[in-house]
Amino acid sequence: MRFDRNLVFIKADFHSRDEIVEFLGRQLVQAGAVQPDYIAAMHKREQDIGTYITEGIAIPHGTEESRSLVNKAAIAVVKLPQGIDWIDGKKVYLAFGIAGNNDDHVALLGGLATILMDDRQKEKLMAARSEEELFTYLDENI
C-alpha cells in the first residue's frame, strides 16, 4: 500500500487524544476511505482497549464491527511535535489512523509494525521536520 501525501500532517494545535482521533477519522472520511460512522468506532476502540503501541506511537483504528464502514484501505498520519498525553502519562508524537478490512487491515498493521519496532527507523520518522519529509520516508519504507 502506498501512502497518500494528502493524509500526512505535522500539527501542534491539538490538546487531547480525542481531538487527534477525530482529526484522523475526518481525514479518512474526506479521502473516501471510510464512512462517517467509522470515526465513532475509532473513539470506541480508544475507550475500550486503547491504541498506544510503543513509546511515542499510537495507531487509532475502528472496532472489528466497524470494518463494514471501510471503503478502501488508507492511513492518515499526524506528527505531534510537542507530544500529547495519550494514556497513563504516556505521550504520543506520531499517530497513524488506519482504515482497512480483511487482509488489508492485517497488511497495514504489519507494515507499520515493521518500521515502528525498529528504533533507527522510528527515530527517522520522529526527526522529520516537514510533512513532505515525513511522507517521503513513509512512502519509501512501508
Secondary structure, 3 states (H helix, E strand, C coil): CCCCHHHEEECCCCCCHHHHHHHHHHHHHHCCCECCCHHHHHHHHHHHCCCEEECEEECCECCHHHHHHECCCEEEEEEEEEEEEEECCEEEEEEEEEECCHHHHHHHHHHHHHHHCCHHHHHHHHHCCCHHHHHHHHHHHC
